[in-house]
């Protein structure tokens, strides 16, 4: 099968699944349509990666789509995280319906929006044009706003509006940056390859303003400081599978846009300009995450602030800019996506069985549900970068690259903040997992139950952790793709 067919399938199949849900509704016979569509996206991404590795970058679908090593890798991230999240979705939705918090109509709307969400993200990473990339990322904002407010509680609706307002501000900045970049290119177009190849013809003064606006705008969607405030509210209120997708892959798609802009910036302005901007945003984001995690009382918000930390580390890798740093940053994106999907799915299950998202409302989870507790505990250990998980390998690579590039003090400060965050995560999680489970109803309206995880969510949680561990030991075929993507971002022949 050709690259054009496979790349188009990654976009069209989720759209067809969305149409299927809209026509047939969500019920027992259609519940597994979402995981099937996600599996197709992952299979198409794998096929694209193989062909790109053999023949190099390819333009597809009349020049609208362009596939190279970076877009193929990001498509794999989207497919892998989506498969984990959607595999656990049927059991999650059935539990919500049984508890009276959702109906089959709600489940249908959820499934339609999730498939549109996947199609928009696939379009973003395959877009050959910066304008199309902007439109696709804006589409993810519109779709996910309805998913964040799905519960229709006061808190969920407030989070959805905050998400829309702040992200729309960021996207507006990115739109202005896109228009200015088009002006700097003298109206010759916004093709990503053309902008990079013709960088010497761009107006440096206008390009400097455009790059700043683009990085700040897309950085808002990636959850980076200073416009990060939407993230903990949105991730804590969205349904667990949606939180898994938003944290595990949506933030990374926004960072992908920044990486594309950085390639253009380095060609026009030299590597120093984007490096300084990204390093400042990364350190500010790490400081925000560390300070707010220390006294955090909500475990879903705790995971959301952790997402800010890990996107900041990937941004730091982009700032360092060496092939090692960029390969480590991309591996970090995939490892974080897998682990964070596991943890948000686990957090959703904890919320269903306890009725509270407060850390002090959950005790003795290891005694109550050993499998769930084990997955959450291992997920947190993976999240703080312990071996053999891939986040250890990627953080070690980032540290090596930072010191080798002469950014020792920035790297040291980042590692110090990472240690503070790790201590906070371990402290909060241990209080939830250990101890004696309460015999009476939990505070804040929670109800203890002994219901265990069903098969599909258990496989999703264990599979995500296993994949992260395997990647930490050996990246396998992905290693070549990572190096090709890193060479692409550095302009190495």
C-alpha positions, 0 to 999 in steps of 0.5 A: 500500500502506498504512503498516500493511502496509508496516511489518508487512512489515518484520517479517514478511518476515524471520520468513518467511525464517527459517522458510524456512531452518529448513525448507529449510536453507542451500544454493545455492537458498536462499542468496539468501533473506537478501538478498531479505528485506533488500531487502524491508525496505529497500523497505518502509522507503522506502515508509513514509518516503514515506507518512509524509512526506505524511501524518505519524505513523501508528499501525499494527496495532491500536496496537501499531506506530507509524510516524513520521519517526524510526522510518521513518528507522531502518528505512531504516538497518536495511534498507540495512545488512542488504542490504550484509551479507546480500549478502556472506554467501553468499560468506562462508559458502561460504569458511568451509565450504570452509575447514572452519570451518563446515558447511551446518548452521552456515550454516542456523543462521546464516541463521535467527538473522540473519533473527530479528535483523532482525525484532527490530530492525525491531520495536524501531524500530516499537514504539509502546510502551516495554515492547515496545521493551524486549522487542525489544532484549532479543530482539536480545541473545538472538539475537546471543549465539548468532551471536557464539559461532558459531565455538565456539572458546574465545575466541568463547564467552568473548566471547558470555558476556561480551556476555550478562552485560554487556548483560543487566545493562544491559537489567535497568537499562533494565527497572527504568527502564521500570517506574519510568517506568510508576509515575511515569505512575501506571500509565496505560501506556507508550505513547511518544506518551502518555508524551510528551503526558502528561509534565506529569503524571509524577512528576519525582523518579521520572522522574529515576531512571527516565530515568537507568536507561533511558539507562544501560541502553540505553547499554550496548547502544549500546556507550557507557561505562561498560558498553562492555567487551562490544563489542570482544570480541563484534565481533571474534569474531562472523562478519564479516556479523554484526559488520557488522550489530551495529556498523552497525545494532544499536548505532544501534537502542539509541541510537534507544531513548535518543532516545525516552527523551530526548524524554520526559525533556526534556518532564518534566525539561527538556533539561538533565538528559539533556544532561548525562548523554549528554555525560558518556557521550559524552566518556567513550566517546571517551576510552576509544576514543582511549586503546585505539586507540593501541596496538591490535594487532587490526584487528577490535577496532580497528573495534569501538573505532571504533564506540564513537567514532561512537556517542559522536558521535551521542550528543553530537548528542543531548546538544546537542539542537538540530534541526541537531545531531539531523539531523546525528546521524541522518545520522551513524548512517546514514553510519557504518552503511554504512561500518562494514558495508563495513569489517567485511565487508572485515576478514572477507575479510582474516581468511579470506585471511591467517588472522590478525586481528593488524595485524602479521600483514597486510602488502602487501594493496594489492599482493596484492588491490588491490580489497579493499585499495582498499575498506578504505582508502577505508572508513577514510578515510570513517570518519575523516570525510574528504570527500566521504563523509557522515561529514564532513558529519555531523561538520561539522554536529555541530561547528557545532551544538555551538559554536552551542549554547554547548557549545564546550569539550565540542565542542572536546574531542570533536574533539580526541579524534576527531583522535587516533582518526583518526591511530591508524586511519590508522597501523594501516591503512597498515601493513596495506595498504602494503609488500611482501606476504610470500612465506612463510606469515604469522605466527600460522598465516596462509596467503597466497592470491591469491583475489580477492573474488567479484562479490557481496561486491565490489558490496556493498563498492563499493555501501556506499562509493558510497552514503556518498559520495552522502549526503555530497554530497546527502542528496536525499529523505532530507533532508526525512525527517531534518529531520522526525525532528529536529523530532519529537525537539525537539518542533517543530511 
